[in-house]
Amino acid sequence: MAPALVETPQPATNFAKNGTGEYKEAYIGGPRAYRQDAELKGTGKQPPAKYPNYLPTWDLEKKYPPLTPFDHYEHGKDADPSFPNLLKDSKVVDLTANIGAEVHGIQLSKLTDKGKDELALFVAQKKVVAFRDQDFADIPIKEALEVGGYFGRHHIHPTSGAPAGYPEVHLVHRGADDTTARDFFEERTNSVTWHSDVTYEKQPPGTTFLYLLDGPAAGGDTLFANQAEAYRRLSPEFQKRLHGLKAIHTAVEQANNSRNRGGVVRREPVTSIHPIVRTHPATGEKALFVNPQFARRIIGFKKEESDFLLKFLFDHVAKGQDFQTRVKWAPGTVVVWDNRVTAHSALLDWDDGQRRHLARITPHAELPTETPFDG
């Protein structure tokens, strides 16, 4: 008699092939692809890096212990909702009707603590804000980290390159004359990779800073989706069904991808269990909190059930152009978003070898929780 079909149970730390959402990365080459001379001296077609102090380094020997819990303080709860310390003398233009804004006329590096409190709330409400004409890239890295550190404990990314001496800075870097986009598109039809950053951590990031150092003349924009609006678009009965569900988020594939390209794994990969819907501590908004990069399985569901529901939620966000926006990068731009209520994707849409170099400061926030269903 033929043996029955048996699916071997997977341990909680191995979800590389389990569930929906294959890990997809096209933007960070790692140490094997990095060319120091091309970055410092330029090439025949590309100039030297504008900010050599931000060029990536990888210490293959340096390891960090597992993260420990900490008490996060949400500064957005202390903010004056009229934003007198943040937006005085500024110009604010909404990017769309329900997500995103562009701000001119203020310097993030000069904000008082009250201004930073208001920044946390303003960004939570707008979801993503592009601040133009900023000096973040020009001030000492230590000072930029001090601004970000107001919003929570710094996250040290387990696999990315970082400026020498500053592992808290996550770098997004494609070097001069890098044309690997052509190789990527031999296997893929698009580079869209919706995710919220490092949701596999027990306390994923909240208020997050990303600033441009070098970029192509055109291309390399970033898409953002309003996960709170995505939740509101669902019917009350569907929202009610999602209440109480939890999903496993894993770092295993990201770590394996880094190892495969000769990169670092500073901290052993973890998995975490988070609610599929989380509540923002300052605004009280509920938002979807799953993404195809890291969410792999719904607890208590069979595999086919979990795959079916996760695919619906992933597609719902990806197809929701009416709750998405597109941020175009320019010199001096700092984009601040709330990682708890947004998803985003970079775009790999240029292949002429122009450098794309950005720095991210990523403060941890609270343990994701969901308040009682109120539909």
TIVOVO-201816 format. One record per residue (C-alpha): residue number from 1; residue in one letter; chain; x, y, z. Coordinates in nm, 4 decimals, decimal comma. Layout:
% TIVOVO-201816
<pos NUM&code A&unit A&x X&y Y&z Z>;
...
% end
This chain:
% TIVOVO-201816
<pos 1&code M&unit A&x 0,0000&y 0,0000&z 0,0000>;
<pos 2&code A&unit A&x 0,1367&y 0,3423&z -0,0933>;
<pos 3&code P&unit A&x 0,2353&y 0,5587&z 0,2018>;
<pos 4&code A&unit A&x 0,0068&y 0,8443&z 0,2976>;
<pos 5&code L&unit A&x 0,1142&y 1,1944&z 0,2056>;
<pos 6&code V&unit A&x 0,2717&y 1,3471&z 0,5146>;
<pos 7&code E&unit A&x 0,4004&y 1,7029&z 0,5417>;
<pos 8&code T&unit A&x 0,6791&y 1,7118&z 0,7964>;
<pos 9&code P&unit A&x 0,6091&y 1,9818&z 1,0559>;
<pos 10&code Q&unit A&x 0,8500&y 2,2724&z 1,0319>;
<pos 11&code P&unit A&x 1,0206&y 2,4146&z 1,3401>;
<pos 12&code A&unit A&x 0,9275&y 2,7686&z 1,4340>;
<pos 13&code T&unit A&x 1,2663&y 2,8927&z 1,3141>;
<pos 14&code N&unit A&x 1,2485&y 2,7528&z 0,9598>;
<pos 15&code F&unit A&x 0,9914&y 2,9130&z 0,7342>;
<pos 16&code A&unit A&x 1,2115&y 2,9686&z 0,4307>;
<pos 17&code K&unit A&x 0,9885&y 2,7498&z 0,2126>;
<pos 18&code N&unit A&x 0,6674&y 2,7527&z 0,4123>;
<pos 19&code G&unit A&x 0,3670&y 2,9646&z 0,3272>;
<pos 20&code T&unit A&x 0,3215&y 3,2502&z 0,0819>;
<pos 21&code G&unit A&x 0,5694&y 3,5219&z -0,0036>;
<pos 22&code E&unit A&x 0,9119&y 3,4296&z -0,1346>;
<pos 23&code Y&unit A&x 1,1822&y 3,6649&z -0,0097>;
<pos 24&code K&unit A&x 1,2894&y 3,8986&z -0,2898>;
<pos 25&code E&unit A&x 1,5888&y 4,1309&z -0,2846>;
<pos 26&code A&unit A&x 1,7404&y 4,3218&z -0,5716>;
<pos 27&code Y&unit A&x 1,8961&y 4,6313&z -0,4259>;
<pos 28&code I&unit A&x 2,1955&y 4,5485&z -0,2057>;
<pos 29&code G&unit A&x 2,4935&y 4,3783&z -0,3659>;
<pos 30&code G&unit A&x 2,6960&y 4,2955&z -0,0556>;
<pos 31&code P&unit A&x 3,0728&y 4,2826&z -0,0136>;
<pos 32&code R&unit A&x 3,1378&y 4,0652&z -0,3205>;
<pos 33&code A&unit A&x 2,9845&y 4,3262&z -0,5510>;
<pos 34&code Y&unit A&x 3,1370&y 4,6266&z -0,3733>;
<pos 35&code R&unit A&x 3,4189&y 4,8081&z -0,5575>;
<pos 36&code Q&unit A&x 3,6055&y 5,0426&z -0,3251>;
<pos 37&code D&unit A&x 3,8101&y 5,2173&z -0,5972>;
<pos 38&code A&unit A&x 3,5021&y 5,2891&z -0,8082>;
<pos 39&code E&unit A&x 3,3307&y 5,4444&z -0,5083>;
<pos 40&code L&unit A&x 3,6225&y 5,6566&z -0,3917>;
<pos 41&code K&unit A&x 3,7668&y 5,7561&z -0,7307>;
<pos 42&code G&unit A&x 3,4746&y 5,7152&z -0,9665>;
<pos 43&code T&unit A&x 3,4803&y 5,5415&z -1,3034>;
<pos 44&code G&unit A&x 3,4925&y 5,6487&z -1,6641>;
<pos 45&code K&unit A&x 3,1171&y 5,7062&z -1,6573>;
<pos 46&code Q&unit A&x 3,0368&y 5,7771&z -1,2909>;
<pos 47&code P&unit A&x 3,1770&y 6,0314&z -1,0427>;
<pos 48&code P&unit A&x 3,3126&y 5,9401&z -0,6973>;
<pos 49&code A&unit A&x 3,0675&y 5,8938&z -0,4115>;
<pos 50&code K&unit A&x 2,9527&y 6,2271&z -0,2687>;
<pos 51&code Y&unit A&x 2,9634&y 6,0952&z 0,0879>;
<pos 52&code P&unit A&x 3,2587&y 5,8575&z 0,1293>;
<pos 53&code N&unit A&x 3,2066&y 5,8600&z 0,5077>;
<pos 54&code Y&unit A&x 2,8820&y 5,6720&z 0,4401>;
<pos 55&code L&unit A&x 3,0287&y 5,4006&z 0,2175>;
<pos 56&code P&unit A&x 2,9385&y 5,0505&z 0,3345>;
<pos 57&code T&unit A&x 3,1675&y 4,8248&z 0,5342>;
<pos 58&code W&unit A&x 3,1129&y 4,4656&z 0,6439>;
<pos 59&code D&unit A&x 3,2844&y 4,3089&z 0,9432>;
<pos 60&code L&unit A&x 3,2447&y 3,9358&z 0,8886>;
<pos 61&code E&unit A&x 3,3716&y 3,8591&z 1,2383>;
<pos 62&code K&unit A&x 3,1512&y 4,0962&z 1,4378>;
<pos 63&code K&unit A&x 2,8487&y 3,9306&z 1,5971>;
<pos 64&code Y&unit A&x 2,5749&y 4,0733&z 1,8153>;
<pos 65&code P&unit A&x 2,3768&y 3,8921&z 2,0837>;
<pos 66&code P&unit A&x 1,9993&y 3,8418&z 2,0549>;
<pos 67&code L&unit A&x 1,7939&y 4,1533&z 2,1134>;
<pos 68&code T&unit A&x 1,6386&y 4,2005&z 2,4545>;
<pos 69&code P&unit A&x 1,2975&y 4,3582&z 2,5295>;
<pos 70&code F&unit A&x 1,2830&y 4,7247&z 2,6228>;
<pos 71&code D&unit A&x 1,0146&y 4,9737&z 2,7237>;
<pos 72&code H&unit A&x 0,9384&y 5,1999&z 2,4293>;
<pos 73&code Y&unit A&x 0,8021&y 5,5492&z 2,4961>;
<pos 74&code E&unit A&x 0,5723&y 5,6829&z 2,2255>;
<pos 75&code H&unit A&x 0,6527&y 6,0538&z 2,1919>;
<pos 76&code G&unit A&x 0,3643&y 6,1109&z 1,9536>;
<pos 77&code K&unit A&x 0,1290&y 6,0931&z 2,2513>;
<pos 78&code D&unit A&x 0,2914&y 6,4095&z 2,3931>;
<pos 79&code A&unit A&x 0,2527&y 6,6137&z 2,0749>;
<pos 80&code D&unit A&x 0,0510&y 6,9315&z 2,0281>;
<pos 81&code P&unit A&x -0,1781&y 6,8317&z 1,7379>;
<pos 82&code S&unit A&x -0,1581&y 7,1836&z 1,5917>;
<pos 83&code F&unit A&x 0,2178&y 7,1250&z 1,5379>;
<pos 84&code P&unit A&x 0,3410&y 7,4753&z 1,6399>;
<pos 85&code N&unit A&x 0,6983&y 7,3596&z 1,7002>;
<pos 86&code L&unit A&x 0,7266&y 7,1465&z 1,3867>;
<pos 87&code L&unit A&x 0,5424&y 7,3268&z 1,1108>;
<pos 88&code K&unit A&x 0,5829&y 7,6959&z 1,1976>;
<pos 89&code D&unit A&x 0,6992&y 7,8852&z 0,8870>;
<pos 90&code S&unit A&x 0,6854&y 7,5664&z 0,6793>;
<pos 91&code K&unit A&x 0,5098&y 7,4772&z 0,3556>;
<pos 92&code V&unit A&x 0,3173&y 7,1498&z 0,3561>;
<pos 93&code V&unit A&x 0,1798&y 6,9907&z 0,0386>;
<pos 94&code D&unit A&x -0,0137&y 6,6651&z 0,0529>;
<pos 95&code L&unit A&x 0,1091&y 6,4022&z -0,1909>;
<pos 96&code T&unit A&x -0,2320&y 6,2340&z -0,2127>;
<pos 97&code A&unit A&x -0,5646&y 6,2638&z -0,0334>;
<pos 98&code N&unit A&x -0,4923&y 5,9875&z 0,2191>;
<pos 99&code I&unit A&x -0,1175&y 5,9269&z 0,2377>;
<pos 100&code G&unit A&x 0,1942&y 6,1363&z 0,2218>;
<pos 101&code A&unit A&x 0,3103&y 6,4959&z 0,2433>;
<pos 102&code E&unit A&x 0,6044&y 6,7046&z 0,1286>;
<pos 103&code V&unit A&x 0,7439&y 6,9706&z 0,3629>;
<pos 104&code H&unit A&x 0,9729&y 7,2651&z 0,2953>;
<pos 105&code G&unit A&x 1,1074&y 7,5256&z 0,5353>;
<pos 106&code I&unit A&x 1,2221&y 7,3344&z 0,8435>;
<pos 107&code Q&unit A&x 1,5394&y 7,1520&z 0,9491>;
<pos 108&code L&unit A&x 1,4864&y 6,8173&z 1,1187>;
<pos 109&code S&unit A&x 1,8331&y 6,8319&z 1,2746>;
<pos 110&code K&unit A&x 1,7388&y 7,1526&z 1,4600>;
<pos 111&code L&unit A&x 1,4089&y 7,0376&z 1,6139>;
<pos 112&code T&unit A&x 1,3488&y 7,0767&z 1,9843>;
<pos 113&code D&unit A&x 1,2117&y 6,7833&z 2,1821>;
<pos 114&code K&unit A&x 0,8627&y 6,9288&z 2,1440>;
<pos 115&code G&unit A&x 0,9190&y 6,9495&z 1,7699>;
<pos 116&code K&unit A&x 1,0275&y 6,5852&z 1,7648>;
<pos 117&code D&unit A&x 0,7153&y 6,4856&z 1,9579>;
<pos 118&code E&unit A&x 0,5093&y 6,6616&z 1,6925>;
<pos 119&code L&unit A&x 0,7125&y 6,4956&z 1,4182>;
<pos 120&code A&unit A&x 0,6185&y 6,1532&z 1,5555>;
<pos 121&code L&unit A&x 0,2473&y 6,2394&z 1,5521>;
<pos 122&code F&unit A&x 0,2552&y 6,4216&z 1,2174>;
<pos 123&code V&unit A&x 0,4270&y 6,1288&z 1,0485>;
<pos 124&code A&unit A&x 0,1867&y 5,8803&z 1,2101>;
<pos 125&code Q&unit A&x -0,1036&y 6,0796&z 1,0661>;
<pos 126&code K&unit A&x 0,0454&y 6,1371&z 0,7187>;
<pos 127&code K&unit A&x 0,2131&y 5,7928&z 0,7146>;
<pos 128&code V&unit A&x 0,5120&y 5,9199&z 0,5088>;
<pos 129&code V&unit A&x 0,6603&y 6,2691&z 0,4803>;
<pos 130&code A&unit A&x 0,9349&y 6,3905&z 0,2443>;
<pos 131&code F&unit A&x 1,1308&y 6,6742&z 0,4055>;
<pos 132&code R&unit A&x 1,3234&y 6,8675&z 0,1420>;
<pos 133&code D&unit A&x 1,6453&y 7,0720&z 0,1672>;
<pos 134&code Q&unit A&x 1,7721&y 6,8946&z 0,4777>;
<pos 135&code D&unit A&x 2,1284&y 6,8847&z 0,6152>;
<pos 136&code F&unit A&x 2,1106&y 6,5279&z 0,7508>;
<pos 137&code A&unit A&x 2,3706&y 6,3948&z 0,5073>;
<pos 138&code D&unit A&x 2,6122&y 6,6792&z 0,5860>;
<pos 139&code I&unit A&x 2,6101&y 6,6792&z 0,9653>;
<pos 140&code P&unit A&x 2,8262&y 6,4254&z 1,1522>;
<pos 141&code I&unit A&x 2,6756&y 6,0766&z 1,1484>;
<pos 142&code K&unit A&x 2,6727&y 6,0827&z 1,5299>;
<pos 143&code E&unit A&x 2,4412&y 6,3860&z 1,5276>;
<pos 144&code A&unit A&x 2,2018&y 6,2263&z 1,2796>;
<pos 145&code L&unit A&x 2,1858&y 5,9205&z 1,5040>;
<pos 146&code E&unit A&x 2,1093&y 6,1406&z 1,8040>;
<pos 147&code V&unit A&x 1,8040&y 6,2774&z 1,6245>;
<pos 148&code G&unit A&x 1,6792&y 5,9300&z 1,5372>;
<pos 149&code G&unit A&x 1,7604&y 5,7926&z 1,8810>;
<pos 150&code Y&unit A&x 1,5001&y 6,0202&z 2,0379>;
<pos 151&code F&unit A&x 1,2310&y 5,7938&z 1,8935>;
<pos 152&code G&unit A&x 1,3565&y 5,4614&z 2,0249>;
<pos 153&code R&unit A&x 1,6467&y 5,2221&z 2,0607>;
<pos 154&code H&unit A&x 1,8514&y 5,2024&z 1,7408>;
<pos 155&code H&unit A&x 1,8131&y 4,8895&z 1,5327>;
<pos 156&code I&unit A&x 2,1346&y 4,7308&z 1,4052>;
<pos 157&code H&unit A&x 2,0495&y 4,5517&z 1,0847>;
<pos 158&code P&unit A&x 2,1675&y 4,1902&z 1,0831>;
<pos 159&code T&unit A&x 2,2837&y 4,1781&z 0,7204>;
<pos 160&code S&unit A&x 2,3404&y 4,5198&z 0,5623>;
<pos 161&code G&unit A&x 2,6556&y 4,7224&z 0,5149>;
<pos 162&code A&unit A&x 2,7126&y 5,0153&z 0,7498>;
<pos 163&code P&unit A&x 2,9462&y 5,3170&z 0,7658>;
<pos 164&code A&unit A&x 3,2688&y 5,2380&z 0,9483>;
<pos 165&code G&unit A&x 3,2087&y 5,2752&z 1,3217>;
<pos 166&code Y&unit A&x 2,8319&y 5,3226&z 1,2926>;
<pos 167&code P&unit A&x 2,6560&y 4,9853&z 1,2731>;
<pos 168&code E&unit A&x 2,3271&y 5,1564&z 1,3670>;
<pos 169&code V&unit A&x 2,3080&y 5,3072&z 1,0162>;
<pos 170&code H&unit A&x 2,1552&y 5,0769&z 0,7545>;
<pos 171&code L&unit A&x 2,2831&y 5,1512&z 0,4053>;
<pos 172&code V&unit A&x 2,1017&y 5,0999&z 0,0774>;
<pos 173&code H&unit A&x 2,3771&y 5,0981&z -0,1822>;
<pos 174&code R&unit A&x 2,4170&y 5,0167&z -0,5493>;
<pos 175&code G&unit A&x 2,7609&y 5,1228&z -0,6636>;
<pos 176&code A&unit A&x 2,8916&y 5,3014&z -0,9706>;
<pos 177&code D&unit A&x 2,8608&y 5,1019&z -1,2951>;
<pos 178&code D&unit A&x 2,6450&y 4,8397&z -1,1242>;
<pos 179&code T&unit A&x 2,4161&y 4,7033&z -1,3957>;
<pos 180&code T&unit A&x 2,2945&y 4,3907&z -1,2154>;
<pos 181&code A&unit A&x 1,9372&y 4,5057&z -1,2738>;
<pos 182&code R&unit A&x 1,9660&y 4,3409&z -1,6134>;
<pos 183&code D&unit A&x 2,0503&y 4,0086&z -1,4493>;
<pos 184&code F&unit A&x 1,7657&y 4,0483&z -1,2013>;
<pos 185&code F&unit A&x 1,5092&y 4,1021&z -1,4759>;
<pos 186&code E&unit A&x 1,6176&y 3,7881&z -1,6571>;
<pos 187&code E&unit A&x 1,4385&y 3,6033&z -1,3755>;
<pos 188&code R&unit A&x 1,1787&y 3,8598&z -1,2643>;
<pos 189&code T&unit A&x 0,9140&y 4,0706&z -1,4347>;
<pos 190&code N&unit A&x 0,9267&y 4,3519&z -1,1766>;
<pos 191&code S&unit A&x 1,1202&y 4,4732&z -0,8735>;
<pos 192&code V&unit A&x 0,8245&y 4,5743&z -0,6546>;
<pos 193&code T&unit A&x 0,8866&y 4,4329&z -0,3087>;
<pos 194&code W&unit A&x 0,6231&y 4,5456&z -0,0603>;
<pos 195&code H&unit A&x 0,7379&y 4,5220&z 0,2997>;
<pos 196&code S&unit A&x 0,7558&y 4,6936&z 0,6352>;
<pos 197&code D&unit A&x 1,1081&y 4,6967&z 0,7694>;
<pos 198&code V&unit A&x 1,2394&y 4,4036&z 0,9751>;
<pos 199&code T&unit A&x 0,8987&y 4,2942&z 1,1032>;
<pos 200&code Y&unit A&x 1,0620&y 3,9720&z 1,2160>;
<pos 201&code E&unit A&x 1,1947&y 4,1586&z 1,5216>;
<pos 202&code K&unit A&x 0,9973&y 4,1314&z 1,8449>;
<pos 203&code Q&unit A&x 0,9722&y 4,5120&z 1,8541>;
<pos 204&code P&unit A&x 0,9843&y 4,6315&z 1,4924>;
<pos 205&code P&unit A&x 1,0612&y 4,9927&z 1,3992>;
<pos 206&code G&unit A&x 0,8280&y 5,2897&z 1,4324>;
<pos 207&code T&unit A&x 0,9322&y 5,6421&z 1,3229>;
<pos 208&code T&unit A&x 1,1961&y 5,5748&z 1,0552>;
<pos 209&code F&unit A&x 1,4381&y 5,8055&z 0,8687>;
<pos 210&code L&unit A&x 1,5829&y 5,7480&z 0,5206>;
<pos 211&code Y&unit A&x 1,7973&y 6,0107&z 0,3517>;
<pos 212&code L&unit A&x 1,9554&y 6,0419&z 0,0113>;
<pos 213&code L&unit A&x 2,3314&y 6,0538&z -0,0332>;
<pos 214&code D&unit A&x 2,3619&y 5,9785&z -0,4055>;
<pos 215&code G&unit A&x 2,0992&y 5,8864&z -0,6595>;
<pos 216&code P&unit A&x 2,0312&y 5,8447&z -1,0307>;
<pos 217&code A&unit A&x 1,9078&y 6,1439&z -1,2269>;
<pos 218&code A&unit A&x 1,5785&y 5,9601&z -1,2722>;
<pos 219&code G&unit A&x 1,4485&y 5,6395&z -1,1197>;
<pos 220&code G&unit A&x 1,4885&y 5,4718&z -0,7848>;
<pos 221&code D&unit A&x 1,1695&y 5,6204&z -0,6393>;
<pos 222&code T&unit A&x 1,0025&y 5,4622&z -0,3367>;
<pos 223&code L&unit A&x 0,6393&y 5,3511&z -0,3182>;
<pos 224&code F&unit A&x 0,4450&y 5,3711&z 0,0084>;
<pos 225&code A&unit A&x 0,1093&y 5,2184&z 0,1030>;
<pos 226&code N&unit A&x -0,1231&y 5,3288&z 0,3823>;
<pos 227&code Q&unit A&x -0,1825&y 5,0090&z 0,5812>;
<pos 228&code A&unit A&x -0,4410&y 5,1816&z 0,8022>;
<pos 229&code E&unit A&x -0,6496&y 5,2779&z 0,5001>;
<pos 230&code A&unit A&x -0,6010&y 4,9270&z 0,3637>;
<pos 231&code Y&unit A&x -0,7595&y 4,7956&z 0,6841>;
<pos 232&code R&unit A&x -1,0472&y 5,0450&z 0,6671>;
<pos 233&code R&unit A&x -1,1289&y 4,9352&z 0,3105>;
<pos 234&code L&unit A&x -1,2166&y 4,5884&z 0,4342>;
<pos 235&code S&unit A&x -1,5756&y 4,5092&z 0,5271>;
<pos 236&code P&unit A&x -1,6622&y 4,5112&z 0,8981>;
<pos 237&code E&unit A&x -1,7218&y 4,1357&z 0,8880>;
<pos 238&code F&unit A&x -1,3824&y 4,0755&z 0,7311>;
<pos 239&code Q&unit A&x -1,2142&y 4,3068&z 0,9832>;
<pos 240&code K&unit A&x -1,3848&y 4,1111&z 1,2595>;
<pos 241&code R&unit A&x -1,2499&y 3,7832&z 1,1210>;
<pos 242&code L&unit A&x -0,8965&y 3,9207&z 1,1158>;
<pos 243&code H&unit A&x -0,9211&y 4,0289&z 1,4789>;
<pos 244&code G&unit A&x -0,7116&y 3,8063&z 1,7003>;
<pos 245&code L&unit A&x -0,5223&y 3,6370&z 1,4173>;
<pos 246&code K&unit A&x -0,1442&y 3,6275&z 1,4402>;
<pos 247&code A&unit A&x 0,1230&y 3,5586&z 1,1804>;
<pos 248&code I&unit A&x 0,4794&y 3,4347&z 1,1909>;
<pos 249&code H&unit A&x 0,7417&y 3,6752&z 1,0554>;
<pos 250&code T&unit A&x 1,0878&y 3,5371&z 0,9794>;
<pos 251&code A&unit A&x 1,4398&y 3,6648&z 0,9122>;
<pos 252&code V&unit A&x 1,5658&y 3,3262&z 0,7885>;
<pos 253&code E&unit A&x 1,5510&y 3,3999&z 0,4155>;
<pos 254&code Q&unit A&x 1,7146&y 3,7405&z 0,4522>;
<pos 255&code A&unit A&x 2,0015&y 3,5844&z 0,6466>;
<pos 256&code N&unit A&x 2,0414&y 3,3034&z 0,3938>;
<pos 257&code N&unit A&x 2,0398&y 3,5527&z 0,1079>;
<pos 258&code S&unit A&x 2,3177&y 3,7512&z 0,2751>;
<pos 259&code R&unit A&x 2,5287&y 3,4411&z 0,3365>;
<pos 260&code N&unit A&x 2,4825&y 3,3289&z -0,0238>;
<pos 261&code R&unit A&x 2,6261&y 3,6547&z -0,1564>;
<pos 262&code G&unit A&x 2,9197&y 3,6568&z 0,0852>;
<pos 263&code G&unit A&x 2,7612&y 3,9036&z 0,3234>;
<pos 264&code V&unit A&x 2,7354&y 3,9279&z 0,6987>;
<pos 265&code V&unit A&x 2,4859&y 3,7863&z 0,9449>;
<pos 266&code R&unit A&x 2,5559&y 3,9927&z 1,2552>;
<pos 267&code R&unit A&x 2,2795&y 3,8338&z 1,4584>;
<pos 268&code E&unit A&x 2,1268&y 3,4917&z 1,4109>;
<pos 269&code P&unit A&x 1,7900&y 3,5090&z 1,2327>;
<pos 270&code V&unit A&x 1,4771&y 3,5161&z 1,4453>;
<pos 271&code T&unit A&x 1,1071&y 3,4570&z 1,4011>;
<pos 272&code S&unit A&x 0,8355&y 3,6515&z 1,5793>;
<pos 273&code I&unit A&x 0,4601&y 3,6212&z 1,6090>;
<pos 274&code H&unit A&x 0,2646&y 3,9446&z 1,5558>;
<pos 275&code P&unit A&x -0,1042&y 4,0326&z 1,5207>;
<pos 276&code I&unit A&x -0,2238&y 4,0650&z 1,1630>;
<pos 277&code V&unit A&x -0,3886&y 4,3913&z 1,2661>;
<pos 278&code R&unit A&x -0,2072&y 4,6267&z 1,5041>;
<pos 279&code T&unit A&x -0,3159&y 4,9466&z 1,6773>;
<pos 280&code H&unit A&x -0,1027&y 5,2610&z 1,6683>;
<pos 281&code P&unit A&x -0,0357&y 5,3900&z 2,0224>;
<pos 282&code A&unit A&x -0,0616&y 5,7617&z 1,9371>;
<pos 283&code T&unit A&x -0,3459&y 5,7741&z 1,6840>;
<pos 284&code G&unit A&x -0,5477&y 5,4681&z 1,7860>;
<pos 285&code E&unit A&x -0,5692&y 5,3662&z 1,4199>;
<pos 286&code K&unit A&x -0,5745&y 5,0018&z 1,3275>;
<pos 287&code A&unit A&x -0,3587&y 4,8891&z 1,0388>;
<pos 288&code L&unit A&x -0,2771&y 4,5686&z 0,8558>;
<pos 289&code F&unit A&x 0,0580&y 4,4329&z 0,9705>;
<pos 290&code V&unit A&x 0,1630&y 4,1623&z 0,7256>;
<pos 291&code N&unit A&x 0,3949&y 4,1807&z 0,4271>;
<pos 292&code P&unit A&x 0,5190&y 3,9316&z 0,1655>;
<pos 293&code Q&unit A&x 0,8853&y 3,9748&z 0,2535>;
<pos 294&code F&unit A&x 0,8660&y 3,8464&z 0,6080>;
<pos 295&code A&unit A&x 0,5169&y 3,7140&z 0,6968>;
<pos 296&code R&unit A&x 0,4931&y 3,3407&z 0,6312>;
<pos 297&code R&unit A&x 0,2148&y 3,1626&z 0,8190>;
<pos 298&code I&unit A&x -0,1025&y 3,2426&z 1,0135>;
<pos 299&code I&unit A&x -0,1030&y 3,0700&z 1,3484>;
<pos 300&code G&unit A&x -0,3761&y 2,8045&z 1,3793>;
<pos 301&code F&unit A&x -0,4493&y 2,7893&z 1,0049>;
<pos 302&code K&unit A&x -0,3612&y 2,5008&z 0,7780>;
<pos 303&code K&unit A&x -0,1062&y 2,5849&z 0,5123>;
<pos 304&code E&unit A&x -0,3523&y 2,6240&z 0,2251>;
<pos 305&code E&unit A&x -0,5821&y 2,8407&z 0,4397>;
<pos 306&code S&unit A&x -0,2935&y 3,0573&z 0,5519>;
<pos 307&code D&unit A&x -0,1573&y 3,0965&z 0,1988>;
<pos 308&code F&unit A&x -0,5023&y 3,1908&z 0,0687>;
<pos 309&code L&unit A&x -0,5657&y 3,4626&z 0,3269>;
<pos 310&code L&unit A&x -0,2127&y 3,6047&z 0,3201>;
<pos 311&code K&unit A&x -0,2196&y 3,6243&z -0,0593>;
<pos 312&code F&unit A&x -0,5464&y 3,8157&z -0,0449>;
<pos 313&code L&unit A&x -0,4004&y 4,0650&z 0,2036>;
<pos 314&code F&unit A&x -0,0747&y 4,1028&z 0,0083>;
<pos 315&code D&unit A&x -0,2660&y 4,1588&z -0,3162>;
<pos 316&code H&unit A&x -0,5073&y 4,3984&z -0,1457>;
<pos 317&code V&unit A&x -0,2167&y 4,6244&z -0,0459>;
<pos 318&code A&unit A&x -0,0253&y 4,5856&z -0,3732>;
<pos 319&code K&unit A&x -0,3296&y 4,6719&z -0,5864>;
<pos 320&code G&unit A&x -0,4448&y 4,9607&z -0,3680>;
<pos 321&code Q&unit A&x -0,3125&y 5,2445&z -0,5811>;
<pos 322&code D&unit A&x -0,5801&y 5,4646&z -0,4241>;
<pos 323&code F&unit A&x -0,4072&y 5,4360&z -0,0859>;
<pos 324&code Q&unit A&x -0,0507&y 5,4503&z -0,2159>;
<pos 325&code T&unit A&x 0,1927&y 5,7278&z -0,3012>;
<pos 326&code R&unit A&x 0,5261&y 5,7595&z -0,4788>;
<pos 327&code V&unit A&x 0,8141&y 5,9584&z -0,3316>;
<pos 328&code K&unit A&x 1,0671&y 6,1030&z -0,5750>;
<pos 329&code W&unit A&x 1,4142&y 6,1480&z -0,4327>;
<pos 330&code A&unit A&x 1,6173&y 6,4684&z -0,4664>;
<pos 331&code P&unit A&x 1,9383&y 6,5932&z -0,3039>;
<pos 332&code G&unit A&x 1,8777&y 6,6990&z 0,0557>;
<pos 333&code T&unit A&x 1,5689&y 6,4801&z 0,0985>;
<pos 334&code V&unit A&x 1,4915&y 6,3003&z 0,4237>;
<pos 335&code V&unit A&x 1,1875&y 6,0746&z 0,4107>;
<pos 336&code V&unit A&x 1,0299&y 5,9934&z 0,7469>;
<pos 337&code W&unit A&x 0,7621&y 5,7274&z 0,7709>;
<pos 338&code D&unit A&x 0,5835&y 5,5291&z 1,0393>;
<pos 339&code N&unit A&x 0,6775&y 5,1675&z 0,9832>;
<pos 340&code R&unit A&x 0,3855&y 5,0484&z 1,1972>;
<pos 341&code V&unit A&x 0,1173&y 5,1723&z 0,9591>;
<pos 342&code T&unit A&x 0,2863&y 5,1668&z 0,6169>;
<pos 343&code A&unit A&x 0,4446&y 4,9300&z 0,3700>;
<pos 344&code H&unit A&x 0,6926&y 5,0402&z 0,1047>;
<pos 345&code S&unit A&x 0,8944&y 4,9240&z -0,1937>;
<pos 346&code A&unit A&x 1,1953&y 5,0664&z -0,3726>;
<pos 347&code L&unit A&x 1,1939&y 5,0565&z -0,7525>;
<pos 348&code L&unit A&x 1,4759&y 4,9156&z -0,9612>;
<pos 349&code D&unit A&x 1,3951&y 5,1008&z -1,2813>;
<pos 350&code W&unit A&x 1,7319&y 5,2348&z -1,4020>;
<pos 351&code D&unit A&x 2,0156&y 5,0260&z -1,5444>;
<pos 352&code D&unit A&x 2,2776&y 5,2753&z -1,6650>;
<pos 353&code G&unit A&x 2,5100&y 5,2230&z -1,3692>;
<pos 354&code Q&unit A&x 2,4341&y 5,5402&z -1,1768>;
<pos 355&code R&unit A&x 2,4956&y 5,5040&z -0,8042>;
<pos 356&code R&unit A&x 2,2042&y 5,4833&z -0,5575>;
<pos 357&code H&unit A&x 2,3155&y 5,5405&z -0,1987>;
<pos 358&code L&unit A&x 2,0866&y 5,6076&z 0,0975>;
<pos 359&code A&unit A&x 2,1143&y 5,5824&z 0,4753>;
<pos 360&code R&unit A&x 1,8417&y 5,4653&z 0,7118>;
<pos 361&code I&unit A&x 1,8070&y 5,5302&z 1,0845>;
<pos 362&code T&unit A&x 1,5636&y 5,2816&z 1,2302>;
<pos 363&code P&unit A&x 1,4441&y 5,3209&z 1,5910>;
<pos 364&code H&unit A&x 1,2624&y 5,0248&z 1,7447>;
<pos 365&code A&unit A&x 0,9076&y 5,0823&z 1,8711>;
<pos 366&code E&unit A&x 0,6667&y 4,8928&z 2,0954>;
<pos 367&code L&unit A&x 0,5650&y 4,5274&z 2,0804>;
<pos 368&code P&unit A&x 0,2823&y 4,5153&z 1,8217>;
<pos 369&code T&unit A&x -0,0598&y 4,4797&z 1,9839>;
<pos 370&code E&unit A&x -0,4205&y 4,5020&z 1,8755>;
<pos 371&code T&unit A&x -0,6925&y 4,6688&z 2,0779>;
<pos 372&code P&unit A&x -1,0394&y 4,5072&z 2,1008>;
<pos 373&code F&unit A&x -1,2452&y 4,4957&z 1,7838>;
<pos 374&code D&unit A&x -1,4777&y 4,7978&z 1,7705>;
<pos 375&code G&unit A&x -1,6526&y 4,7510&z 1,4373>;
% end
